[in-house]
Each structure stands twice: as C-alpha cells, then as structure tokens.
Amino acid sequence: MTAKLTEAERAELLPTLDGWKHDAARDGIAKRFTFDDFVGAFGFMTRVALLAEKADHHPEWSNVYNKVDILLTTHDADGLSMRDIELARAIEKLA
Amino acid sequence: MTAKLTEAERAELLPTLDGWKHDAARDGIAKRFTFDDFVGAFGFMTRVALLAEKADHHPEWSNVYNKVDILLTTHDADGLSMRDIELARAIEKLA
C-alpha cells in the first residue's frame, strides 16, 4: 500500500511542479503538453512510456494530434502519492 | 475536403468492422482494445501511430494501463469518412 500524500506534503510539493494542476475529482495531478505535430507528441509519449514502465507506475493519458493530456494518480493509495510527484518530475525532464 | 459518408455507405460499411461502434455525438467510430498489460497496450499504440502518421490520419485515443480507447473521425469532413473506415481496417490487422 502506497501512502497518500498528507496536506502538509501537498502544500510543499505541488508548487514545485511546473504547470501541473491538482485534479480534485480524481485526487491526481494533470498537465497538457503541446507539440508541433503528431510525431512530436507521440515521440514524447514513447519516452514517457519507457519511464512509466521502468517505474511500474503508469499514467492515464490521451492524445489528439499534437496534444498529450496526462493524469497521474495512484490507485493503490486511492489518490495522490509520492510516486506521482516522482513520475511528474521525471516527465518534466523529458518535455 | 474529405466527403462525409452517406447513409447508404454507413449502412454498408459499418457492419463490416469488428466491434467498432458509431459514436453519434462525435460522428465517429470507437473501439476499446484490451491487452495483458501496459507493454502490450503501448506496443499496439506504437504500431497504430506509425500507420496513422503514414496515412496522415490520426486517432483520438486514450490509454489506462492495459486498455486503449480509440475514436476515429475526420475533422475535414466534420464527421465519419472513408479515411476512418480505412484506418479502422488497418488497425484491425494489427490487433
């Protein structure tokens, strides 16, 4: 069981993430990434997929042409956990 | 400008597609593909991405772990066109 982040942890960690918004309905964090075209968007997705598989922590995501919407939440924790913060940070390094 | 399918064309073509449902709200066709795990799902997405880029016709799609939801519609036609039917057929050959 992965621990859900406490209020104090959220207050500290969420402002450190660039452009990720808290999704209250899902208790996750979400961000849209926009690229020049489909090749840019899917190339990014491929790199995220490799990170996610390595971390054994997978995004909920969608793609329409040059846009990729990512939502990170932790099913085991029934909400936001440190694993989401870590995956968001790793994704930022790719984007 | 790509032509939207006529009622007669829809009546003929849609029943030939395995498991694709007409999405009336978007005037597109949609199907969920389920795999053993994320690697199976993303591997499939990668193969679809290459087909889509080659056809210059891209899906609207989402992925959650082992599931991939695909919606095909043609923005140029403001609805379902032959390009969607052809891409659906090509995807079926991969799945």
N, CA and C atoms of all chains as a GROMACS GRO file, in nm:
protein
  570
    1MET      N    1   0.085  -0.120   0.000
    1MET     CA    2   0.000   0.000   0.000
    1MET      C    3   0.089   0.124   0.000
    2THR      N    4   0.066   0.210  -0.097
    2THR     CA    5   0.141   0.335  -0.106
    2THR      C    6   0.064   0.443  -0.029
    3ALA      N    7   0.136   0.526   0.045
    3ALA     CA    8   0.068   0.628   0.128
    3ALA      C    9   0.022   0.746   0.044
    4LYS      N   10  -0.100   0.791   0.070
    4LYS     CA   11  -0.150   0.912   0.007
    4LYS      C   12  -0.076   1.030   0.069
    5LEU      N   13  -0.048   1.132  -0.008
    5LEU     CA   14   0.023   1.248   0.046
    5LEU      C   15  -0.063   1.322   0.148
    6THR      N   16   0.000   1.367   0.254
    6THR     CA   17  -0.070   1.447   0.356
    6THR      C   18  -0.090   1.590   0.303
    7GLU      N   19  -0.171   1.665   0.373
    7GLU     CA   20  -0.193   1.805   0.332
    7GLU      C   21  -0.062   1.883   0.337
    8ALA      N   22   0.019   1.858   0.439
    8ALA     CA   23   0.147   1.929   0.451
    8ALA      C   24   0.239   1.895   0.334
    9GLU      N   25   0.242   1.767   0.298
    9GLU     CA   26   0.326   1.725   0.184
    9GLU      C   27   0.279   1.789   0.053
   10ARG      N   28   0.147   1.793   0.034
   10ARG     CA   29   0.093   1.855  -0.089
   10ARG      C   30   0.131   2.003  -0.096
   11ALA      N   31   0.115   2.071   0.019
   11ALA     CA   32   0.144   2.215   0.022
   11ALA      C   33   0.290   2.241  -0.012
   12GLU      N   34   0.374   2.147   0.025
   12GLU     CA   35   0.517   2.165  -0.002
   12GLU      C   36   0.552   2.125  -0.146
   13LEU      N   37   0.495   2.011  -0.192
   13LEU     CA   38   0.542   1.952  -0.318
   13LEU      C   39   0.474   2.009  -0.443
   14LEU      N   40   0.343   2.032  -0.437
   14LEU     CA   41   0.272   2.070  -0.560
   14LEU      C   42   0.326   2.200  -0.622
   15PRO      N   43   0.362   2.300  -0.542
   15PRO     CA   44   0.415   2.423  -0.605
   15PRO      C   45   0.551   2.403  -0.674
   16THR      N   46   0.617   2.292  -0.646
   16THR     CA   47   0.747   2.268  -0.710
   16THR      C   48   0.733   2.211  -0.851
   17LEU      N   49   0.609   2.171  -0.888
   17LEU     CA   50   0.588   2.109  -1.021
   17LEU      C   51   0.543   2.216  -1.120
   18ASP      N   52   0.606   2.221  -1.235
   18ASP     CA   53   0.578   2.325  -1.334
   18ASP      C   54   0.452   2.296  -1.415
   19GLY      N   55   0.345   2.366  -1.382
   19GLY     CA   56   0.225   2.360  -1.465
   19GLY      C   57   0.132   2.242  -1.438
   20TRP      N   58   0.164   2.161  -1.340
   20TRP     CA   59   0.075   2.050  -1.305
   20TRP      C   60  -0.032   2.103  -1.211
   21LYS      N   61  -0.159   2.073  -1.243
   21LYS     CA   62  -0.272   2.118  -1.162
   21LYS      C   63  -0.329   2.000  -1.085
   22HIS      N   64  -0.375   2.026  -0.963
   22HIS     CA   65  -0.441   1.921  -0.886
   22HIS      C   66  -0.580   1.897  -0.942
   23ASP      N   67  -0.611   1.772  -0.970
   23ASP     CA   68  -0.745   1.732  -1.015
   23ASP      C   69  -0.817   1.678  -0.893
   24ALA      N   70  -0.908   1.758  -0.839
   24ALA     CA   71  -0.972   1.723  -0.711
   24ALA      C   72  -1.062   1.601  -0.727
   25ALA      N   73  -1.130   1.590  -0.840
   25ALA     CA   74  -1.225   1.479  -0.860
   25ALA      C   75  -1.152   1.345  -0.854
   26ARG      N   76  -1.030   1.339  -0.909
   26ARG     CA   77  -0.956   1.214  -0.913
   26ARG      C   78  -0.847   1.208  -0.807
   27ASP      N   79  -0.824   1.316  -0.738
   27ASP     CA   80  -0.709   1.333  -0.650
   27ASP      C   81  -0.581   1.289  -0.723
   28GLY      N   82  -0.557   1.360  -0.830
   28GLY     CA   83  -0.436   1.336  -0.909
   28GLY      C   84  -0.379   1.470  -0.953
   29ILE      N   85  -0.274   1.463  -1.035
   29ILE     CA   86  -0.219   1.585  -1.094
   29ILE      C   87  -0.222   1.570  -1.245
   30ALA      N   88  -0.252   1.680  -1.312
   30ALA     CA   89  -0.274   1.675  -1.456
   30ALA      C   90  -0.200   1.788  -1.526
   31LYS      N   91  -0.157   1.759  -1.649
   31LYS     CA   92  -0.092   1.862  -1.731
   31LYS      C   93  -0.112   1.829  -1.878
   32ARG      N   94  -0.128   1.934  -1.958
   32ARG     CA   95  -0.134   1.918  -2.105
   32ARG      C   96   0.001   1.958  -2.164
   33PHE      N   97   0.052   1.875  -2.251
   33PHE     CA   98   0.176   1.903  -2.325
   33PHE      C   99   0.140   1.921  -2.472
   34THR      N  100   0.193   2.025  -2.534
   34THR     CA  101   0.161   2.056  -2.674
   34THR      C  102   0.290   2.055  -2.757
   35PHE      N  103   0.283   1.992  -2.871
   35PHE     CA  104   0.400   1.976  -2.959
   35PHE      C  105   0.370   2.034  -3.096
   36ASP      N  106   0.467   2.030  -3.184
   36ASP     CA  107   0.446   2.085  -3.319
   36ASP      C  108   0.348   2.000  -3.400
   37ASP      N  109   0.354   1.870  -3.378
   37ASP     CA  110   0.273   1.781  -3.460
   37ASP      C  111   0.260   1.644  -3.392
   38PHE      N  112   0.200   1.549  -3.462
   38PHE     CA  113   0.178   1.416  -3.404
   38PHE      C  114   0.309   1.344  -3.374
   39VAL      N  115   0.406   1.360  -3.461
   39VAL     CA  116   0.534   1.291  -3.438
   39VAL      C  117   0.598   1.342  -3.308
   40GLY      N  118   0.591   1.472  -3.285
   40GLY     CA  119   0.644   1.528  -3.161
   40GLY      C  120   0.568   1.474  -3.040
   41ALA      N  121   0.436   1.470  -3.050
   41ALA     CA  122   0.354   1.424  -2.938
   41ALA      C  123   0.377   1.275  -2.911
   42PHE      N  124   0.378   1.194  -3.016
   42PHE     CA  125   0.392   1.050  -2.991
   42PHE      C  126   0.535   1.013  -2.952
   43GLY      N  127   0.632   1.088  -3.002
   43GLY     CA  128   0.770   1.066  -2.959
   43GLY      C  129   0.784   1.089  -2.809
   44PHE      N  130   0.722   1.196  -2.761
   44PHE     CA  131   0.719   1.225  -2.617
   44PHE      C  132   0.650   1.110  -2.542
   45MET      N  133   0.536   1.065  -2.592
   45MET     CA  134   0.464   0.956  -2.524
   45MET      C  135   0.550   0.831  -2.513
   46THR      N  136   0.626   0.803  -2.616
   46THR     CA  137   0.711   0.684  -2.615
   46THR      C  138   0.815   0.695  -2.504
   47ARG      N  139   0.872   0.812  -2.489
   47ARG     CA  140   0.972   0.831  -2.385
   47ARG      C  141   0.908   0.821  -2.246
   48VAL      N  142   0.789   0.879  -2.232
   48VAL     CA  143   0.717   0.868  -2.104
   48VAL      C  144   0.682   0.722  -2.075
   49ALA      N  145   0.641   0.649  -2.179
   49ALA     CA  146   0.602   0.508  -2.161
   49ALA      C  147   0.718   0.426  -2.104
   50LEU      N  148   0.838   0.452  -2.152
   50LEU     CA  149   0.955   0.378  -2.104
   50LEU      C  150   0.983   0.411  -1.957
   51LEU      N  151   0.976   0.539  -1.924
   51LEU     CA  152   0.992   0.580  -1.783
   51LEU      C  153   0.888   0.514  -1.693
   52ALA      N  154   0.762   0.517  -1.741
   52ALA     CA  155   0.650   0.467  -1.661
   52ALA      C  156   0.663   0.318  -1.637
   53GLU      N  157   0.702   0.246  -1.741
   53GLU     CA  158   0.716   0.101  -1.727
   53GLU      C  159   0.830   0.069  -1.631
   54LYS      N  160   0.937   0.144  -1.641
   54LYS     CA  161   1.051   0.123  -1.551
   54LYS      C  162   1.011   0.150  -1.406
   55ALA      N  163   0.931   0.255  -1.386
   55ALA     CA  164   0.886   0.291  -1.251
   55ALA      C  165   0.770   0.203  -1.204
   56ASP      N  166   0.717   0.121  -1.294
   56ASP     CA  167   0.595   0.044  -1.268
   56ASP      C  168   0.484   0.134  -1.214
   57HIS      N  169   0.473   0.250  -1.275
   57HIS     CA  170   0.370   0.348  -1.237
   57HIS      C  171   0.327   0.417  -1.366
   58HIS      N  172   0.199   0.395  -1.404
   58HIS     CA  173   0.156   0.431  -1.540
   58HIS      C  174   0.058   0.548  -1.541
   59PRO      N  175   0.070   0.634  -1.639
   59PRO     CA  176  -0.021   0.749  -1.649
   59PRO      C  177  -0.156   0.709  -1.706
   60GLU      N  178  -0.257   0.791  -1.680
   60GLU     CA  179  -0.381   0.788  -1.757
   60GLU      C  180  -0.364   0.903  -1.853
   61TRP      N  181  -0.372   0.875  -1.983
   61TRP     CA  182  -0.339   0.982  -2.076
   61TRP      C  183  -0.414   0.968  -2.206
   62SER      N  184  -0.424   1.082  -2.276
   62SER     CA  185  -0.491   1.082  -2.405
   62SER      C  186  -0.411   1.170  -2.500
   63ASN      N  187  -0.432   1.145  -2.626
   63ASN     CA  188  -0.360   1.218  -2.731
   63ASN      C  189  -0.456   1.252  -2.845
   64VAL      N  190  -0.454   1.377  -2.885
   64VAL     CA  191  -0.522   1.421  -3.006
   64VAL      C  192  -0.421   1.502  -3.086
   65TYR      N  193  -0.376   1.445  -3.195
   65TYR     CA  194  -0.276   1.506  -3.284
   65TYR      C  195  -0.152   1.554  -3.208
   66ASN      N  196  -0.142   1.685  -3.184
   66ASN     CA  197  -0.017   1.737  -3.123
   66ASN      C  198  -0.029   1.760  -2.973
   67LYS      N  199  -0.138   1.716  -2.913
   67LYS     CA  200  -0.159   1.738  -2.769
   67LYS      C  201  -0.161   1.607  -2.692
   68VAL      N  202  -0.099   1.611  -2.573
   68VAL     CA  203  -0.098   1.494  -2.484
   68VAL      C  204  -0.144   1.542  -2.346
   69ASP      N  205  -0.253   1.483  -2.298
   69ASP     CA  206  -0.303   1.515  -2.164
   69ASP      C  207  -0.268   1.400  -2.071
   70ILE      N  208  -0.200   1.433  -1.962
   70ILE     CA  209  -0.155   1.330  -1.868
   70ILE      C  210  -0.220   1.354  -1.732
   71LEU      N  211  -0.272   1.246  -1.673
   71LEU     CA  212  -0.321   1.250  -1.535
   71LEU      C  213  -0.244   1.144  -1.457
   72LEU      N  214  -0.190   1.185  -1.345
   72LEU     CA  215  -0.118   1.091  -1.258
   72LEU      C  216  -0.192   1.079  -1.126
   73THR      N  217  -0.221   0.957  -1.088
   73THR     CA  218  -0.281   0.929  -0.959
   73THR      C  219  -0.238   0.787  -0.922
   74THR      N  220  -0.253   0.750  -0.796
   74THR     CA  221  -0.203   0.620  -0.752
   74THR      C  222  -0.320   0.535  -0.704
   75HIS      N  223  -0.355   0.432  -0.783
   75HIS     CA  224  -0.471   0.351  -0.749
   75HIS      C  225  -0.453   0.285  -0.612
   76ASP      N  226  -0.332   0.237  -0.585
   76ASP     CA  227  -0.303   0.173  -0.456
   76ASP      C  228  -0.328   0.264  -0.337
   77ALA      N  229  -0.307   0.392  -0.359
   77ALA     CA  230  -0.320   0.489  -0.249
   77ALA      C  231  -0.458   0.555  -0.252
   78ASP      N  232  -0.536   0.523  -0.354
   78ASP     CA  233  -0.666   0.586  -0.374
   78ASP      C  234  -0.651   0.739  -0.380
   79GLY      N  235  -0.542   0.783  -0.443
   79GLY     CA  236  -0.521   0.927  -0.458
   79GLY      C  237  -0.375   0.958  -0.486
   80LEU      N  238  -0.341   1.081  -0.462
   80LEU     CA  239  -0.207   1.131  -0.496
   80LEU      C  240  -0.101   1.079  -0.399
   81SER      N  241   0.008   1.025  -0.454
   81SER     CA  242   0.117   0.975  -0.371
   81SER      C  243   0.250   1.030  -0.421
   82MET      N  244   0.354   0.999  -0.347
   82MET     CA  245   0.488   1.043  -0.385
   82MET      C  246   0.527   0.986  -0.521
   83ARG      N  247   0.470   0.872  -0.559
   83ARG     CA  248   0.504   0.813  -0.688
   83ARG      C  249   0.459   0.903  -0.803
   84ASP      N  250   0.349   0.972  -0.783
   84ASP     CA  251   0.301   1.064  -0.887
   84ASP      C  252   0.394   1.185  -0.899
   85ILE      N  253   0.437   1.235  -0.784
   85ILE     CA  254   0.528   1.350  -0.785
   85ILE      C  255   0.658   1.311  -0.856
   86GLU      N  256   0.707   1.193  -0.823
   86GLU     CA  257   0.833   1.148  -0.884
   86GLU      C  258   0.819   1.128  -1.035
   87LEU      N  259   0.705   1.070  -1.078
   87LEU     CA  260   0.686   1.050  -1.222
   87LEU      C  261   0.670   1.185  -1.292
   88ALA      N  262   0.598   1.278  -1.230
   88ALA     CA  263   0.582   1.412  -1.290
   88ALA      C  264   0.719   1.478  -1.307
   89ARG      N  265   0.804   1.465  -1.206
   89ARG     CA  266   0.938   1.525  -1.216
   89ARG      C  267   1.019   1.461  -1.329
   90ALA      N  268   1.007   1.331  -1.342
   90ALA     CA  269   1.081   1.261  -1.449
   90ALA      C  270   1.028   1.302  -1.586
   91ILE      N  271   0.895   1.320  -1.598
   91ILE     CA  272   0.835   1.363  -1.724
   91ILE      C  273   0.882   1.504  -1.759
   92GLU      N  274   0.889   1.590  -1.661
   92GLU     CA  275   0.936   1.727  -1.685
   92GLU      C  276   1.076   1.729  -1.745
   93LYS      N  277   1.157   1.636  -1.701
   93LYS     CA  278   1.295   1.632  -1.754
   93LYS      C  279   1.297   1.595  -1.902
   94LEU      N  280   1.195   1.523  -1.947
   94LEU     CA  281   1.185   1.484  -2.088
   94LEU      C  282   1.126   1.594  -2.176
   95ALA      N  283   1.035   1.672  -2.120
   95ALA     CA  284   0.950   1.759  -2.203
   95ALA      C  285   1.026   1.880  -2.256
   96MET      N  286  -1.103   1.880  -4.906
   96MET     CA  287  -1.221   1.843  -4.825
   96MET      C  288  -1.254   1.695  -4.850
   97THR      N  289  -1.258   1.622  -4.741
   97THR     CA  290  -1.292   1.480  -4.749
   97THR      C  291  -1.444   1.468  -4.734
   98ALA      N  292  -1.506   1.379  -4.810
   98ALA     CA  293  -1.652   1.364  -4.804
   98ALA      C  294  -1.696   1.282  -4.684
   99LYS      N  295  -1.800   1.330  -4.618
   99LYS     CA  296  -1.861   1.254  -4.510
   99LYS      C  297  -1.934   1.135  -4.573
  100LEU      N  298  -1.936   1.023  -4.505
  100LEU     CA  299  -2.004   0.905  -4.560
  100LEU      C  300  -2.155   0.929  -4.565
  101THR      N  301  -2.215   0.882  -4.671
  101THR     CA  302  -2.362   0.890  -4.684
  101THR      C  303  -2.427   0.782  -4.598
  102GLU      N  304  -2.557   0.792  -4.580
  102GLU     CA  305  -2.629   0.691  -4.502
  102GLU      C  306  -2.614   0.552  -4.565
  103ALA      N  307  -2.619   0.550  -4.698
  103ALA     CA  308  -2.607   0.421  -4.767
  103ALA      C  309  -2.468   0.360  -4.745
  104GLU      N  310  -2.366   0.445  -4.751
  104GLU     CA  311  -2.230   0.396  -4.729
  104GLU      C  312  -2.212   0.345  -4.586
  105ARG      N  313  -2.269   0.418  -4.488
  105ARG     CA  314  -2.260   0.374  -4.349
  105ARG      C  315  -2.327   0.238  -4.329
  106ALA      N  316  -2.445   0.225  -4.389
  106ALA     CA  317  -2.521   0.100  -4.372
  106ALA      C  318  -2.443  -0.018  -4.430
  107GLU      N  319  -2.366   0.010  -4.533
  107GLU     CA  320  -2.288  -0.096  -4.596
  107GLU      C  321  -2.158  -0.123  -4.520
  108LEU      N  322  -2.090  -0.017  -4.479
  108LEU     CA  323  -1.953  -0.032  -4.428
  108LEU      C  324  -1.945  -0.063  -4.278
  109LEU      N  325  -2.028   0.001  -4.198
  109LEU     CA  326  -2.011  -0.016  -4.053
  109LEU      C  327  -2.024  -0.161  -4.006
  110PRO      N  328  -2.117  -0.238  -4.062
  110PRO     CA  329  -2.127  -0.378  -4.018
  110PRO      C  330  -2.005  -0.463  -4.054
  111THR      N  331  -1.920  -0.412  -4.143
  111THR     CA  332  -1.802  -0.491  -4.181
  111THR      C  333  -1.687  -0.475  -4.081
  112LEU      N  334  -1.701  -0.379  -3.988
  112LEU     CA  335  -1.593  -0.353  -3.891
  112LEU      C  336  -1.620  -0.430  -3.763
  113ASP      N  337  -1.521  -0.501  -3.715
  113ASP     CA  338  -1.538  -0.588  -3.598
  113ASP      C  339  -1.533  -0.508  -3.467
  114GLY      N  340  -1.650  -0.487  -3.408
  114GLY     CA  341  -1.654  -0.430  -3.274
  114GLY      C  342  -1.647  -0.278  -3.266
  115TRP      N  343  -1.641  -0.211  -3.380
  115TRP     CA  344  -1.638  -0.065  -3.379
  115TRP      C  345  -1.782  -0.015  -3.371
  116LYS      N  346  -1.806   0.078  -3.276
  116LYS     CA  347  -1.941   0.133  -3.257
  116LYS      C  348  -1.945   0.276  -3.309
  117HIS      N  349  -2.058   0.312  -3.365
  117HIS     CA  350  -2.074   0.450  -3.409
  117HIS      C  351  -2.094   0.540  -3.287
  118ASP      N  352  -2.016   0.647  -3.279
  118ASP     CA  353  -2.030   0.746  -3.173
  118ASP      C  354  -2.109   0.862  -3.234
  119ALA      N  355  -2.237   0.871  -3.198
  119ALA     CA  356  -2.325   0.969  -3.263
  119ALA      C  357  -2.286   1.112  -3.228
  120ALA      N  358  -2.244   1.133  -3.102
  120ALA     CA  359  -2.211   1.268  -3.058
  120ALA      C  360  -2.097   1.326  -3.141
  121ARG      N  361  -2.000   1.244  -3.175
  121ARG     CA  362  -1.884   1.291  -3.249
  121ARG      C  363  -1.890   1.256  -3.398
  122ASP      N  364  -1.988   1.178  -3.437
  122ASP     CA  365  -1.994   1.117  -3.570
  122ASP      C  366  -1.860   1.052  -3.604
  123GLY      N  367  -1.824   0.958  -3.520
  123GLY     CA  368  -1.701   0.882  -3.542
  123GLY      C  369  -1.727   0.736  -3.508
  124ILE      N  370  -1.620   0.656  -3.514
  124ILE     CA  371  -1.631   0.516  -3.474
  124ILE      C  372  -1.530   0.491  -3.363
  125ALA      N  373  -1.572   0.410  -3.266
  125ALA     CA  374  -1.491   0.392  -3.146
  125ALA      C  375  -1.479   0.245  -3.110
  126LYS      N  376  -1.364   0.209  -3.054
  126LYS     CA  377  -1.344   0.072  -3.006
  126LYS      C  378  -1.243   0.072  -2.892
  127ARG      N  379  -1.266  -0.017  -2.795
  127ARG     CA  380  -1.170  -0.039  -2.687
  127ARG      C  381  -1.091  -0.166  -2.715
  128PHE      N  382  -0.960  -0.156  -2.702
  128PHE     CA  383  -0.871  -0.271  -2.716
  128PHE      C  384  -0.809  -0.300  -2.579
  129THR      N  385  -0.809  -0.427  -2.540
  129THR     CA  386  -0.758  -0.465  -2.408
  129THR      C  387  -0.643  -0.564  -2.425
  130PHE      N  388  -0.537  -0.540  -2.352
  130PHE     CA  389  -0.416  -0.623  -2.361
  130PHE      C  390  -0.381  -0.682  -2.224
  131ASP      N  391  -0.276  -0.760  -2.219
  131ASP     CA  392  -0.238  -0.821  -2.092
  131ASP      C  393  -0.185  -0.718  -1.993
  132ASP      N  394  -0.115  -0.618  -2.045
  132ASP     CA  395  -0.050  -0.522  -1.955
  132ASP      C  396  -0.016  -0.395  -2.034
  133PHE      N  397   0.054  -0.305  -1.969
  133PHE     CA  398   0.089  -0.177  -2.031
  133PHE      C  399   0.180  -0.196  -2.152
  134VAL      N  400   0.272  -0.287  -2.143
  134VAL     CA  401   0.364  -0.310  -2.256
  134VAL      C  402   0.286  -0.354  -2.380
  135GLY      N  403   0.189  -0.442  -2.360
  135GLY     CA  404   0.105  -0.485  -2.471
  135GLY      C  405   0.026  -0.368  -2.530
  136ALA      N  406  -0.031  -0.287  -2.442
  136ALA     CA  407  -0.113  -0.173  -2.487
  136ALA      C  408  -0.027  -0.070  -2.559
  137PHE      N  409   0.087  -0.036  -2.501
  137PHE     CA  410   0.167   0.069  -2.563
  137PHE      C  411   0.237   0.020  -2.690
  138GLY      N  412   0.270  -0.107  -2.693
  138GLY     CA  413   0.326  -0.164  -2.816
  138GLY      C  414   0.226  -0.152  -2.930
  139PHE      N  415   0.101  -0.184  -2.902
  139PHE     CA  416  -0.006  -0.168  -3.000
  139PHE      C  417  -0.017  -0.021  -3.043
  140MET      N  418  -0.016   0.070  -2.947
  140MET     CA  419  -0.027   0.213  -2.980
  140MET      C  420   0.086   0.257  -3.073
  141THR      N  421   0.204   0.204  -3.049
  141THR     CA  422   0.318   0.243  -3.132
  141THR      C  423   0.297   0.198  -3.276
  142ARG      N  424   0.243   0.079  -3.292
  142ARG     CA  425   0.218   0.030  -3.428
  142ARG      C  426   0.106   0.112  -3.495
  143VAL      N  427   0.002   0.146  -3.418
  143VAL     CA  428  -0.105   0.229  -3.473
  143VAL      C  429  -0.051   0.368  -3.509
  144ALA      N  430   0.038   0.422  -3.424
  144ALA     CA  431   0.094   0.556  -3.450
  144ALA      C  432   0.167   0.560  -3.584
  145LEU      N  433   0.240   0.455  -3.615
  145LEU     CA  434   0.314   0.452  -3.741
  145LEU      C  435   0.218   0.446  -3.860
  146LEU      N  436   0.116   0.364  -3.849
  146LEU     CA  437   0.012   0.358  -3.953
  146LEU      C  438  -0.055   0.493  -3.973
  147ALA      N  439  -0.090   0.556  -3.860
  147ALA     CA  440  -0.166   0.682  -3.863
  147ALA      C  441  -0.083   0.792  -3.927
  148GLU      N  442   0.045   0.796  -3.890
  148GLU     CA  443   0.132   0.900  -3.946
  148GLU      C  444   0.149   0.880  -4.096
  149LYS      N  445   0.163   0.754  -4.134
  149LYS     CA  446   0.178   0.723  -4.277
  149LYS      C  447   0.053   0.763  -4.356
  150ALA      N  448  -0.064   0.739  -4.294
  150ALA     CA  449  -0.191   0.773  -4.361
  150ALA      C  450  -0.224   0.922  -4.347
  151ASP      N  451  -0.145   0.993  -4.267
  151ASP     CA  452  -0.175   1.133  -4.231
  151ASP      C  453  -0.319   1.145  -4.181
  152HIS      N  454  -0.358   1.050  -4.099
  152HIS     CA  455  -0.492   1.049  -4.039
  152HIS      C  456  -0.475   0.992  -3.898
  153HIS      N  457  -0.504   1.075  -3.797
  153HIS     CA  458  -0.463   1.041  -3.660
  153HIS      C  459  -0.582   1.014  -3.570
  154PRO      N  460  -0.569   0.916  -3.483
  154PRO     CA  461  -0.679   0.884  -3.391
  154PRO      C  462  -0.687   0.983  -3.276
  155GLU      N  463  -0.804   0.989  -3.213
  155GLU     CA  464  -0.816   1.047  -3.080
  155GLU      C  465  -0.818   0.926  -2.989
  156TRP      N  466  -0.726   0.920  -2.894
  156TRP     CA  467  -0.717   0.797  -2.816
  156TRP      C  468  -0.667   0.822  -2.677
  157SER      N  469  -0.699   0.724  -2.591
  157SER     CA  470  -0.654   0.732  -2.453
  157SER      C  471  -0.609   0.594  -2.408
  158ASN      N  472  -0.526   0.594  -2.306
  158ASN     CA  473  -0.471   0.468  -2.254
  158ASN      C  474  -0.471   0.474  -2.102
  159VAL      N  475  -0.522   0.368  -2.043
  159VAL     CA  476  -0.508   0.347  -1.899
  159VAL      C  477  -0.458   0.203  -1.881
  160TYR      N  478  -0.333   0.191  -1.841
  160TYR     CA  479  -0.265   0.064  -1.821
  160TYR      C  480  -0.280  -0.031  -1.942
  161ASN      N  481  -0.368  -0.130  -1.934
  161ASN     CA  482  -0.377  -0.228  -2.042
  161ASN      C  483  -0.488  -0.200  -2.143
  162LYS      N  484  -0.553  -0.086  -2.131
  162LYS     CA  485  -0.666  -0.054  -2.219
  162LYS      C  486  -0.634   0.065  -2.310
  163VAL      N  487  -0.677   0.054  -2.435
  163VAL     CA  488  -0.661   0.163  -2.532
  163VAL      C  489  -0.798   0.190  -2.594
  164ASP      N  490  -0.846   0.312  -2.579
  164ASP     CA  491  -0.973   0.353  -2.639
  164ASP      C  492  -0.943   0.442  -2.759
  165ILE      N  493  -0.994   0.402  -2.873
  165ILE     CA  494  -0.968   0.476  -2.997
  165ILE      C  495  -1.099   0.533  -3.053
  166LEU      N  496  -1.095   0.658  -3.092
  166LEU     CA  497  -1.206   0.720  -3.165
  166LEU      C  498  -1.152   0.773  -3.297
  167LEU      N  499  -1.217   0.736  -3.405
  167LEU     CA  500  -1.178   0.784  -3.538
  167LEU      C  501  -1.288   0.870  -3.595
  168THR      N  502  -1.252   0.990  -3.634
  168THR     CA  503  -1.344   1.080  -3.702
  168THR      C  504  -1.258   1.169  -3.791
  169THR      N  505  -1.320   1.237  -3.887
  169THR     CA  506  -1.243   1.316  -3.982
  169THR      C  507  -1.278   1.464  -3.967
  170HIS      N  508  -1.185   1.540  -3.912
  170HIS     CA  509  -1.214   1.683  -3.888
  170HIS      C  510  -1.249   1.755  -4.017
  171ASP      N  511  -1.176   1.725  -4.124
  171ASP     CA  512  -1.200   1.788  -4.254
  171ASP      C  513  -1.342   1.763  -4.305
  172ALA      N  514  -1.396   1.649  -4.270
  172ALA     CA  515  -1.530   1.611  -4.320
  172ALA      C  516  -1.637   1.645  -4.217
  173ASP      N  517  -1.594   1.691  -4.101
  173ASP     CA  518  -1.686   1.718  -3.990
  173ASP      C  519  -1.768   1.593  -3.956
  174GLY      N  520  -1.702   1.478  -3.963
  174GLY     CA  521  -1.772   1.354  -3.930
  174GLY      C  522  -1.699   1.235  -3.991
  175LEU      N  523  -1.773   1.126  -3.999
  175LEU     CA  524  -1.716   0.999  -4.043
  175LEU      C  525  -1.691   0.998  -4.194
  176SER      N  526  -1.568   0.957  -4.231
  176SER     CA  527  -1.536   0.948  -4.374
  176SER      C  528  -1.471   0.813  -4.405
  177MET      N  529  -1.446   0.791  -4.531
  177MET     CA  530  -1.382   0.667  -4.574
  177MET      C  531  -1.243   0.652  -4.511
  178ARG      N  532  -1.179   0.764  -4.478
  178ARG     CA  533  -1.046   0.755  -4.416
  178ARG      C  534  -1.054   0.686  -4.279
  179ASP      N  535  -1.164   0.706  -4.209
  179ASP     CA  536  -1.181   0.641  -4.079
  179ASP      C  537  -1.201   0.490  -4.096
  180ILE      N  538  -1.280   0.455  -4.196
  180ILE     CA  539  -1.304   0.313  -4.223
  180ILE      C  540  -1.172   0.244  -4.259
  181GLU      N  541  -1.094   0.311  -4.343
  181GLU     CA  542  -0.966   0.252  -4.386
  181GLU      C  543  -0.868   0.239  -4.270
  182LEU      N  544  -0.864   0.340  -4.183
  182LEU     CA  545  -0.773   0.332  -4.068
  182LEU      C  546  -0.820   0.223  -3.971
  183ALA      N  547  -0.951   0.213  -3.950
  183ALA     CA  548  -1.004   0.108  -3.863
  183ALA      C  549  -0.965  -0.031  -3.917
  184ARG      N  550  -0.977  -0.048  -4.047
  184ARG     CA  551  -0.940  -0.178  -4.107
  184ARG      C  552  -0.792  -0.207  -4.087
  185ALA      N  553  -0.709  -0.104  -4.103
  185ALA     CA  554  -0.564  -0.124  -4.087
  185ALA      C  555  -0.532  -0.157  -3.940
  186ILE      N  556  -0.602  -0.091  -3.847
  186ILE     CA  557  -0.580  -0.119  -3.704
  186ILE      C  558  -0.621  -0.262  -3.672
  187GLU      N  559  -0.732  -0.307  -3.730
  187GLU     CA  560  -0.777  -0.444  -3.705
  187GLU      C  561  -0.671  -0.547  -3.746
  188LYS      N  562  -0.600  -0.516  -3.852
  188LYS     CA  563  -0.497  -0.611  -3.897
  188LYS      C  564  -0.383  -0.622  -3.795
  189LEU      N  565  -0.362  -0.514  -3.717
  189LEU     CA  566  -0.256  -0.516  -3.615
  189LEU      C  567  -0.300  -0.584  -3.486
  190ALA      N  568  -0.427  -0.571  -3.453
  190ALA     CA  569  -0.473  -0.604  -3.317
  190ALA      C  570  -0.479  -0.755  -3.293
   0.00000   0.00000   0.00000
